[in-house]
Amino acid sequence: MPQQAARAEPFLRRALPWLLFIAALLLTLSLAAWSVQQNAEHRVALMEHRVEAFRLSLAASLRAHLDILPGLRLAAGQRPLTDARFARYVDNVLGGQRYPGLTLSFVAERVSESERADYLARVREDRSTDPAGHDSFEIQPPGARPEYMLLRHQHPADPTNDGYDLYDPGQRYRQAVERAIDSGTPVATPPLRLARDRHRPDHPELTSVVVRAAIYRGDTLPATPEARRDAATGVVGIALRGAALVRDALPAGLSTEARVRVADPQAPAGAPMVYDSQPGAPALAEAYRFTLPVADRRWEVTVARPPAPWWQDVNDGTVTLLAGGFACALALTALTAGLGRIRHRAEARVRDGLARLEAEKAQLTRSETRLRQLFENSLDAVLNTRPGGGVVAANRTACELFGRSEAQLVAATRGDLLDLEDPRLAPLLAEREATGRMRGQLRMRHADGSTFEAEVSSMTYQDTDGQLLASVIVRDLKPSLDAAAERQRLEEQLRHAQKMQALGTLAGGIAHDFNNVLAVVLGGVALLDTDLPPGHVARPHLERVRQAGLRARSLVQQLLTFGRPSAEGRWAQPLRPLVEETLALLRLSLPATVTLDADLPDEPLHVVTEPSQLQQVLLNLCNNAWQAMPGHQGRIEITLRARHHDGRDWALLSVHDDGAGMDAALRQRIFEPFFTTKPPGQGTGLGLAMVHGIVTGHGGHIELSSMPGHGSVFEIWLPAVDGAVDGPASDAPRPDACAAHGHGERIVYLDDDEVLRLTVEALLLRQGYTVRTFAEPADALAAIAADPAAVDLVLTDYDMPRASGLEVARTLRERHATLPVLIVTGQVTEALRSACAGMSGVGVLPKEYIAEQLGARLAALLGERGRRS
């Protein structure tokens, strides 16, 4: 390998200048590409600036043109409107401003048939500007109509259209005029060709848009369309040339660099464009688009930028950059080649001297390495010290044992590392001074000041400089002393866990048996509820029995939750009432020396939860907080906020206390089951573990921040939901347990509990089903096998002595694949749900809800069977 490296070195020395040349050239090309990109971005930014300037200019021009209408309406509202008044408006308004798109302004007056003769006489006699008057003024086209909308004044004048009736049935002007009258606001037309241009050749420059506004009697706008029709005296309008209007707004350079199109998307098919700078050219994909309001319509404006080749963005600066970079690359190559030759000659002179030193250094390094490895890899703490107590060197184990870095150990005094009050210290030091070695036990100190018992051995020696040093070996005795205590603690935790597991099993068994009793009680209440007439004297007593049964059912569900946390019973509900209810309970239980504050929002904030679980979270956190306060004095603050994080909405519930706080080691273990900082017998270590399980079971998470002496903050993040999700409510009408869901369907009911069997049979009969009951699974299966067509559904208990309901369902699936089965159980487990989910037509019903949900669940399964068949 050294020979190969030696052969490769001349090649690398020769190749290095050219490698640098290539690297410099690549850097130059990269900078040139960056310059081209910057030029392209500048060109695009300039285009965007011009488009925005065009948009603002066109919008301002449209507003200026539409601002003509109020003045025109004011002039037209002066009755009678004479030629002189209209001429003054034209001179004062239109003559003093520049309106490049304005091609026509006009006034049309509304005249009824009864007013026709007087109106014609008045117009013909108007000599305010022309002594000859208007003797030839007539209504165009002729004919009698109930009312007319006659063009009276136009600018510029067009005698051929004077007297034209916009209500002429042969044209479509009337609808637009009436729309302007009814709305009370300006109304625009789609792009069209004006009547005055009808004798001119067709051309896009003649495309116009007419905007009309109604004139009303009085000073105010009538409130309703009917009132506006009665008060309308005519309309005023302006006509805009699209091409002239758009071209005037285009900034310099935009009309030549881009294609500009203005269209009315509401225009009927076949209507012309408002403006197109390149008619007939294909549309371009890269375009800027915006819309502008024009009265009651909107124009869509498209500014398409033509594609530009990359060399268009190469300017003089880019060329200069390429030339300068190429010259620098050549100069760097020449300089590197010269330096390489000089370096080669210098290396040859140094190489001989280094060869001699390397042999000596290698021998010394091997010796030092062996000694250092022995020192560093020792499992015991090893210190090299001076007889006076100063540390010279320490291995890794010593740093870990004392909790100090090697530099800190070197700077430490004997009192920092030893308990100087230990009576064993003086005899051991005297022994080492007399004999050069010693062995014994001493109390040593960690960096935090705590002491530990250690076995210490030491021996003095002289180093290569003749100085007296001591080697000290320290072995911590605490692990061996703590081993027995740790085994005892683990055995106690195991016994406690077994006890909790036994309690959970016992609670589940009691709850399961008690569910049978509750099902009978609530089922009997449901039957009596339908038998007793309204207002019966026994109904209040019956309601109290039902309420007691529901409370008992809630207690049973809490017992079951102890052994199997579940998402059942959760619904979307506001958080603030739950928190306020928990605060009321906490204020009764907290010591008077603890202040409890709350900051809750007024706006609704909903989460999917079961109230008792969330209240348990708050109770555990607050109880832990005040119990950790020195002297049980302090302050707890609970806040509730809405947050949006990671693309979703959250409810943030915070519990902040000013107690003792926690260090990093305690924060890492705080949610571990059975971990507690309380004395033995005063805590189970399950409180915060249960909090963590409930929050994660809700799809949320907990964030903890705490420092010793600065209190703790627990932040509970829960997914927020829409408050419209339905959930149980105390004032909601309870379901009619005996409502008729069946129509004579034949049910086979299997249960070993006789009392429950009789109760459920009565409920099924009340709901309209035909029922056969069995106490033994074998008898029920035999009856079904004898006549499968006579059974529409099987209802079975889950927990039976000779066969479980799940086994009955599996047997029926093998023999009768389409027969629905509903399993009733006092304890719904995830294993049972998973097993039923794998079989079609098999459902699960908690026994405690049999009175309310049985009929609906049976009807649903029977409906699914009908759809499958």
CORCOR-V254645 format. One record per pair of residues at least 12 apart in sequence whose ideal C-beta (glycine too) atoms are under 8 Angstrom apart, sorted by the first residue. I is the first residue (numbers start at 1). J is the second residue. D is the distance in whole Angstrom. If there is no record, write none. Layout:
i: {I,I}
j: {J,J}
d: {D,D}
This chain:
i: {13,13,16,16,17,17,17,17,17,18,20,20,20,20,21,21,21,21,24,24,24,24,24,25,25,25,27,28,28,28,28,28,28,28,29,29,31,31,32,32,32,32,35,35,35,35,36,36,36,36,37,39,39,39,39,40,40,40,43,43,43,44,47,47,47,47,47,48,50,50,50,51,51,51,51,51,53,54,54,54,54,54,54,55,55,55,57,57,57,58,58,58,58,58,59,60,61,61,61,61,61,62,62,62,62,64,64,65,65,65,65,65,65,65,66,66,66,66,66,68,68,68,68,68,68,69,69,69,69,69,69,71,71,72,72,72,72,72,72,72,73,73,73,75,75,75,76,76,76,76,76,76,77,77,79,80,80,81,81,81,81,82,82,82,83,83,83,83,83,84,84,85,86,86,86,87,90,90,94,100,100,100,100,101,101,101,101,101,101,102,102,102,102,103,103,103,103,103,103,104,104,104,104,104,104,104,104,104,104,105,105,105,105,105,105,106,106,106,106,106,106,106,106,107,107,107,107,107,107,107,108,108,108,108,108,108,108,108,108,108,109,109,109,109,109,110,110,110,110,110,110,110,111,111,111,111,112,112,112,113,113,113,113,113,116,116,119,120,120,120,123,123,124,134,137,137,138,139,139,140,140,140,140,140,140,141,141,141,145,145,145,147,148,148,149,149,149,149,149,149,149,149,150,150,150,150,151,151,151,152,158,160,161,161,164,166,176,176,176,177,177,178,180,180,180,180,181,181,181,181,181,182,182,182,183,183,184,184,184,184,184,185,185,185,186,186,186,186,186,187,187,187,187,187,188,188,188,188,188,188,188,189,189,189,190,190,190,190,190,190,190,191,191,191,191,191,191,191,191,191,191,192,192,192,192,192,192,193,193,193,193,194,194,194,194,204,204,204,204,204,204,205,205,205,206,207,207,207,207,207,207,207,208,208,208,208,209,209,209,209,209,209,210,210,210,210,211,211,211,211,211,211,212,212,212,213,213,213,214,214,214,214,215,215,215,215,215,216,216,216,216,217,217,218,242,242,242,242,243,245,246,246,246,246,247,254,255,257,257,258,258,258,258,258,259,259,259,259,259,259,259,259,259,260,260,260,260,260,260,260,261,261,261,261,261,261,261,262,262,262,262,262,262,262,263,263,263,264,264,264,264,265,265,266,266,274,283,284,284,284,284,286,286,286,287,287,287,287,288,288,288,288,289,289,289,375,375,376,376,377,378,378,378,379,380,380,380,380,381,381,381,381,381,381,381,381,381,381,381,382,382,382,382,382,382,382,382,383,383,383,383,383,383,384,384,384,384,385,385,385,385,386,386,386,386,387,387,387,387,387,388,389,389,390,390,390,391,391,391,391,392,392,393,393,394,394,394,398,401,401,402,402,402,402,402,403,403,403,404,408,416,417,417,418,418,418,418,419,419,419,419,419,422,422,424,424,424,425,427,428,428,428,432,432,432,432,436,436,437,437,437,437,438,438,438,439,439,439,439,440,440,441,441,441,441,441,442,442,444,444,452,452,452,453,453,453,453,454,454,454,454,455,455,455,456,456,456,456,457,457,458,458,458,458,459,493,496,496,497,497,500,500,503,504,504,505,507,507,507,507,508,508,508,508,508,508,510,511,511,511,511,511,511,512,512,512,512,513,514,514,514,515,515,515,515,515,515,515,516,516,516,516,518,518,518,518,518,518,519,519,519,519,519,519,519,520,520,520,521,521,521,522,522,522,522,522,522,522,522,522,523,523,523,523,523,523,523,523,524,525,525,525,525,525,526,526,526,526,526,527,527,527,527,527,528,529,529,529,529,530,530,530,530,553,556,557,557,558,560,561,564,564,564,565,565,565,566,567,568,568,569,570,570,570,570,571,571,571,571,571,571,572,572,572,572,572,572,572,572,572,572,573,573,573,573,573,574,574,574,574,575,575,575,575,575,575,575,575,575,576,576,576,576,576,578,578,578,578,579,579,579,579,579,579,580,580,581,581,582,582,582,582,583,583,583,585,585,586,586,586,589,590,590,590,591,591,593,593,593,593,594,594,594,594,594,594,594,595,595,595,596,596,596,596,597,597,597,597,598,598,598,599,599,599,599,600,600,600,601,601,601,603,604,605,605,605,605,606,606,606,606,606,606,607,607,607,607,607,607,608,608,608,608,609,609,613,613,614,614,616,616,616,617,617,617,617,618,618,618,620,620,620,620,621,621,621,621,622,622,622,623,624,624,625,625,625,625,626,626,627,628,628,628,628,628,629,629,629,629,630,630,634,634,634,634,635,635,636,636,636,637,637,637,637,638,638,638,638,639,639,639,639,640,640,640,641,642,643,645,648,648,649,649,650,650,650,650,650,651,651,651,651,652,652,652,653,653,653,654,654,654,654,655,655,655,656,656,656,656,657,657,658,658,659,659,660,660,660,661,661,661,661,661,661,661,662,662,662,662,663,663,667,667,670,670,671,671,671,671,671,672,672,673,673,673,674,674,675,695,695,698,698,699,699,700,700,700,700,701,702,702,702,702,703,703,734,735,735,735,737,737,737,737,737,738,738,738,738,739,739,740,740,740,740,741,741,741,741,741,741,741,742,742,742,742,742,742,742,742,743,744,744,744,745,745,745,745,745,745,746,746,746,746,746,746,746,747,747,747,747,747,747,747,747,747,747,747,748,748,748,748,748,748,748,748,748,749,749,749,749,749,749,749,749,750,750,750,750,750,750,750,750,750,750,750,750,751,751,751,751,751,751,752,752,752,752,752,753,754,756,757,757,760,760,760,761,763,763,763,763,764,764,764,767,767,767,769,776,777,777,777,777,777,777,778,778,780,780,780,781,781,781,784,784,784,784,785,788,788,788,791,792,792,792,793,793,793,793,793,793,793,793,794,794,794,794,794,794,794,795,795,795,795,796,796,796,796,796,796,797,797,797,798,798,798,798,798,799,799,799,805,805,805,806,806,806,806,808,809,809,809,809,809,810,813,813,818,818,818,818,819,819,820,820,820,820,820,820,820,821,821,821,822,822,822,822,822,822,822,823,823,823,823,823,824,824,824,824,825,825,825,825,826,826,826,828,828,832,840,841,841,841,841,843,843,843,845}
j: {340,344,336,340,333,334,336,337,340,333,329,332,333,336,329,330,332,333,325,328,329,332,333,325,326,329,325,321,322,324,325,326,328,329,322,325,321,325,318,321,322,325,315,317,318,321,310,313,314,318,313,313,314,315,318,308,310,313,308,312,313,305,254,257,258,288,305,288,251,253,254,254,258,288,290,303,251,249,250,251,254,260,303,290,292,301,249,250,251,245,246,249,292,301,292,249,100,101,245,248,249,245,292,293,294,97,99,99,101,102,211,238,240,245,186,211,238,294,295,93,94,99,102,105,238,186,211,213,236,237,238,89,93,89,93,105,107,213,236,238,213,215,236,88,89,107,107,109,153,215,234,236,215,233,233,122,126,107,109,152,153,126,128,129,126,128,129,130,153,128,129,128,107,153,155,129,105,155,155,244,245,247,248,240,241,242,244,245,248,238,239,240,241,194,208,239,240,241,244,154,155,156,194,196,208,210,237,238,239,154,155,236,237,238,239,151,153,154,155,236,237,238,239,151,152,153,154,234,235,236,149,150,151,152,166,177,234,235,236,237,149,150,152,233,234,147,148,149,232,233,234,235,147,148,149,150,146,147,148,144,145,146,147,148,139,148,150,137,138,139,137,152,137,162,162,163,163,163,165,161,162,163,164,165,168,165,168,170,165,167,169,167,165,167,165,166,167,173,174,177,234,235,163,164,165,166,163,164,166,234,196,196,195,196,195,235,189,210,212,212,235,229,212,213,214,235,214,228,229,232,235,225,228,229,225,296,214,216,221,222,228,213,295,296,211,212,213,295,296,211,212,213,295,296,209,210,211,294,295,296,297,209,210,211,209,264,266,267,268,271,297,207,208,209,242,264,267,271,272,273,274,207,208,209,210,271,272,206,207,208,272,206,208,210,239,243,272,273,275,276,279,241,243,244,241,241,242,243,272,273,274,275,239,240,241,242,239,240,242,264,274,294,237,238,239,240,237,238,239,240,294,295,235,236,237,235,236,237,228,232,234,235,232,233,234,235,236,228,231,232,233,231,233,231,262,273,274,275,275,275,260,262,274,275,275,303,277,305,306,277,303,304,305,306,276,277,278,281,284,302,303,304,306,275,276,277,301,302,303,304,273,275,276,277,301,302,304,274,275,276,299,300,301,302,299,300,302,297,298,299,300,298,300,297,298,299,304,304,305,306,307,304,305,307,302,303,304,305,302,303,304,305,301,302,303,393,395,395,396,395,395,397,473,397,397,473,474,475,394,395,397,398,400,401,402,473,474,475,476,394,395,397,398,471,472,473,474,398,409,471,472,473,474,469,470,471,472,469,470,471,472,467,468,469,470,433,460,468,469,470,414,413,414,410,413,414,409,410,412,417,410,469,406,410,406,409,410,474,474,476,417,444,445,446,447,446,447,448,447,447,445,444,445,442,443,444,445,442,443,444,445,451,442,443,440,441,442,442,440,440,442,456,458,459,460,470,459,460,457,458,459,460,456,457,458,455,456,457,458,455,456,453,454,455,456,477,454,456,456,474,476,477,478,476,477,478,481,474,475,476,477,474,475,477,472,473,474,475,472,473,470,471,472,473,471,674,674,684,673,674,684,686,562,562,563,563,559,560,562,563,559,560,562,563,564,827,559,556,557,559,560,826,827,799,825,826,827,826,552,556,826,553,556,826,827,846,847,848,753,756,826,847,549,552,553,556,847,848,756,759,760,847,848,850,851,755,756,759,545,549,552,546,549,550,553,737,848,850,851,852,737,756,759,760,762,763,850,851,759,542,545,546,549,851,737,738,763,851,852,738,759,762,763,766,542,542,546,737,738,736,737,738,766,848,848,569,848,612,827,613,827,829,830,693,694,697,828,697,828,846,610,608,609,610,698,608,609,725,726,727,728,606,607,608,721,722,723,724,725,726,727,606,607,609,611,727,604,605,606,723,605,606,607,609,614,640,651,653,718,600,601,604,605,640,609,611,614,615,598,600,618,638,640,653,598,600,611,615,614,615,618,619,596,598,638,615,619,618,619,622,623,622,626,636,626,632,631,632,633,634,626,629,632,633,634,635,636,634,635,636,622,635,636,638,635,636,637,638,637,638,639,637,638,639,640,638,639,640,640,641,642,642,723,640,642,651,720,651,720,721,722,723,725,651,698,718,719,720,721,698,719,721,725,698,718,694,698,694,698,690,691,694,691,694,695,716,638,653,655,687,688,690,691,655,688,691,714,636,638,655,687,687,688,655,657,659,712,657,659,678,657,659,660,677,712,657,658,659,660,659,660,657,658,659,711,657,658,655,656,657,654,655,656,657,653,654,655,656,652,653,654,656,652,653,654,654,720,717,717,719,720,719,720,700,717,718,719,720,717,718,719,720,715,716,717,715,716,718,713,714,715,716,713,714,716,711,712,713,714,711,712,710,711,711,712,708,709,711,706,707,708,709,710,711,712,706,707,708,712,707,708,704,706,688,704,688,689,691,692,702,685,689,685,686,689,686,689,689,716,718,718,719,718,719,716,717,718,719,717,714,715,716,717,715,717,852,852,853,856,763,851,852,854,855,763,766,767,855,767,855,766,767,768,855,767,768,769,855,856,858,859,764,767,768,769,855,858,859,862,768,768,769,770,769,770,792,793,858,862,769,770,772,790,791,792,793,764,769,770,771,772,791,792,793,794,795,858,772,774,780,783,784,791,793,794,795,761,764,771,772,773,774,795,796,773,774,775,777,780,794,795,796,797,800,805,808,773,775,796,797,800,824,775,776,797,800,801,797,775,797,773,775,795,850,854,773,850,851,854,855,795,854,858,854,855,858,858,802,796,800,802,803,807,808,802,803,794,796,808,808,811,812,812,815,816,819,815,815,816,819,819,820,862,865,819,820,821,822,858,861,862,865,808,809,812,819,820,821,822,821,822,824,858,808,809,821,822,823,824,823,824,825,823,824,825,826,832,825,826,827,823,824,825,823,832,835,836,821,821,823,836,839,842,839,839,842,841,865,868,869,841,865,841,842,843,861,862,864,865,841,842,843,842,843,844,845,857,858,861,836,842,843,844,845,845,846,847,850,844,845,846,847,846,847,848,844,846,844,868,861,864,865,868,857,860,861,857}
d: {5,6,6,6,4,8,4,4,7,7,8,6,6,5,5,7,7,4,7,6,4,5,8,7,7,5,7,7,6,8,3,6,8,7,8,8,6,7,5,5,5,7,8,6,4,6,6,5,6,6,8,4,7,6,7,8,8,4,7,8,7,8,8,7,7,8,6,7,5,6,5,7,8,5,8,5,5,6,6,6,6,8,7,5,7,7,4,8,7,7,7,4,6,7,6,8,8,7,6,6,5,8,6,8,6,7,7,6,6,6,8,6,6,7,6,6,8,8,7,7,7,7,7,7,6,6,7,5,6,8,7,7,5,7,8,6,7,8,4,7,6,5,5,8,4,8,5,8,8,5,6,5,6,8,7,6,8,6,7,7,7,5,4,8,6,5,4,7,7,4,5,8,7,4,8,6,7,5,7,5,6,8,4,4,5,7,5,3,7,6,8,6,8,7,6,5,7,5,8,7,7,7,7,7,8,8,8,7,4,7,5,8,7,5,8,6,6,5,7,7,5,8,8,8,5,4,8,7,8,5,5,6,5,7,6,8,5,5,8,7,7,6,5,7,4,6,7,6,6,5,5,8,7,5,8,6,7,5,8,6,7,6,7,8,7,7,8,7,8,8,5,7,5,8,6,5,5,5,6,8,8,5,5,6,8,7,6,7,7,6,8,6,5,6,6,4,5,8,7,6,7,7,6,7,6,8,6,5,7,8,5,8,6,6,8,8,6,8,6,6,6,8,4,6,5,6,4,6,6,4,7,4,6,7,8,7,7,8,5,7,6,7,7,7,5,7,5,4,7,7,5,7,6,5,6,7,5,5,4,6,5,6,5,8,7,5,7,3,6,5,8,5,7,6,6,6,6,5,5,7,5,7,6,7,7,7,8,6,7,7,8,7,5,8,6,6,7,7,8,7,6,7,5,8,8,7,5,7,5,7,7,7,5,6,6,7,7,5,6,8,7,7,6,7,5,8,6,5,8,7,7,5,5,7,4,7,6,7,7,5,8,5,7,5,5,6,6,7,4,6,7,5,6,6,6,8,4,5,5,8,7,6,7,4,8,7,6,7,7,8,5,6,5,7,8,5,5,6,7,8,7,4,7,7,8,4,7,7,5,8,6,7,5,7,7,5,7,4,4,8,5,7,5,8,7,5,7,6,8,6,8,7,5,6,7,6,7,4,7,6,8,7,5,7,5,6,4,7,7,5,8,7,7,5,8,8,5,5,6,8,6,6,8,6,6,5,7,5,8,7,5,4,8,5,7,7,4,7,8,7,5,7,6,7,7,6,8,6,7,8,4,8,7,6,7,6,8,7,5,8,6,8,7,6,7,8,7,6,8,6,8,6,3,8,8,8,5,5,6,8,7,6,7,8,5,5,7,7,7,6,7,7,8,6,6,5,4,7,5,7,6,6,6,6,7,6,7,7,4,7,6,6,6,5,6,7,6,6,8,5,7,7,6,8,7,7,6,5,8,7,4,7,8,7,5,8,7,4,8,8,6,6,7,6,7,7,6,5,8,6,6,8,5,8,5,7,7,5,6,6,6,8,4,6,7,7,6,8,8,5,5,7,5,7,5,5,7,7,8,7,8,7,8,6,4,7,4,7,5,6,7,6,8,4,7,6,6,5,8,4,5,7,7,7,8,4,5,7,7,5,8,8,6,3,8,8,4,5,5,5,6,7,6,6,5,7,8,6,6,7,8,5,7,5,7,5,5,5,7,5,8,7,5,8,7,8,8,8,4,8,7,8,4,7,8,6,6,5,6,6,6,5,7,7,3,6,7,5,8,7,8,6,7,7,6,6,8,7,7,8,8,4,6,5,6,6,7,7,6,8,7,6,8,6,7,6,8,7,7,7,5,5,6,5,8,6,8,7,7,3,6,5,7,5,5,7,6,8,3,8,6,6,7,7,7,5,5,6,6,7,5,7,6,8,8,6,6,7,8,5,7,8,7,7,7,5,6,6,7,6,7,7,6,7,8,7,8,7,8,5,5,7,7,6,7,8,7,7,7,5,8,7,6,8,7,5,7,6,4,8,5,7,7,7,6,7,6,7,4,7,7,8,5,8,7,7,5,7,7,5,7,7,7,4,7,8,8,5,6,7,7,7,5,7,6,5,6,8,6,5,7,4,7,5,7,5,7,6,6,7,7,6,7,6,7,5,8,7,8,7,8,7,5,5,7,7,7,8,7,4,7,7,5,4,8,6,5,6,8,6,8,6,7,7,4,6,7,7,8,8,7,4,5,8,8,7,8,4,7,7,6,6,5,6,8,7,5,7,7,5,8,8,5,8,7,7,6,8,8,8,5,7,7,6,8,8,7,8,8,7,8,8,4,8,5,7,6,6,8,5,8,5,6,7,6,8,4,7,6,7,5,7,7,5,8,7,8,5,8,5,6,8,4,5,7,7,7,8,5,5,5,5,5,5,6,4,8,7,6,8,5,6,6,6,7,5,6,8,4,8,8,7,6,6,4,7,8,8,6,7,6,7,8,5,6,5,4,6,5,6,7,6,7,4,7,7,5,8,8,7,5,6,8,7,7,4,6,8,7,6,8,6,4,8,5,7,8,4,6,6,4,7,5,4,4,7,7,7,8,6,7,7,6,5,7,4,7,8,6,8,5,7,6,6,5,8,6,5,7,5,7,8,7,5,8,6,7,5,7,6,7,6,5,8,5,7,6,7,6,7,5,7,5,8,8,5,8,6,4,7,7,4,6,8,8,7,7,7,7,4,8,8,5,8,7,5,6,7,7,8,5,7,8,7,7,5,8,7,6,8,8,8,8,8,4,8,7,7,8,6,6,4,8,5,7,8,7,8,7,7,6,8,7,8,7,8,7,8,5,7,7,8,6,8,7,5,7,7,6,6,6,8,7,8,6,6,7,5,7,8,5,7,7,5,7,7,7,6,7,8,6,7,5,7,4,8,7,7,7,8,4,7,7,7,7,6,8,7,4,6,7,6,5,7,5,7,7,6,6,7,7,8,5,8,8,4,6,7,5,7,5,7,8,5,8,6,6,6,6,7,7,7,5,7,5,8,5,6,7,8,7,6,7,4,7,6,5,6,8,7,7,6,7,6,8,6,5}
